[in-house]
Amino acid sequence: MTERTLPFSRMIVALTGFMGCGKSSVGRELSTLLGIPVVDLDRYIEEKAGKSIPDIFAQSGEKAFRDLETAALSELLVPGGHPSETSCCAGPLPSDDGPLPLMLPRVAQFQRGDRPEQSSFIVSLGGGAILRPENAAMIREHCTCIFLRATPETLRLHLGGEQGQRPLLKDGGFEALLQERTPVYSAAADFIIDTDTLSPMQIAGIIANLIS
Ligand code: S3P
């Protein structure tokens, strides 16, 4: 495989779309193709929090998770954004059942020291990360945003048995969430790719062509 070269000294490619659209696997393929790092926002948050996303939802509620998302995006995208040690996980999170002390492990994949203020990288967003207007504004300002669009059938197929891992899908609501969010993904995107018939590698190839 030939490595591609980006036209800019610094480009952040943000992958957005509904749960199950393939953001993480496309992120990995694109990382290999472009030879730049990929950060999976959900994993970044989990490492910082020292617990899984279902546990964050269960113990602290959705708002606390969304606050972590906003802080993580700020750290990663905004030059001079909050350093990882002192932002989203410093101190207890607001919790539905009282304060929840979170541990502060250093984030293994992307530490503060090598936060790439001058270099390019890919960020695979969580499916809801773009919903807060302040997050969408950060993403629009700092990233080239790609919406990986897929039909409900494809999304369900990809999610398969994993639906239980997504707190927001536990009690149904898939169709309503998808309908509500699709216009938000579209509005934030610089490019939209219909992914139903494509492999992650093919999608990565299309993205590489679009941005280089
Ligand atoms: C969410 C999507 C999940 C994760 C969390 C909330 C959402 O990420 O961030 O469960 O609101 O759509 P994936 O899109 O990677 O599943």
Residues whose N, C-alpha, C, O or C-beta is under 5 A from the ligand:
A	BS01	S3P	G17 F18 M19 G20 D42 I53 L125 G126 G127 G128 Q165 R166 P167 L168
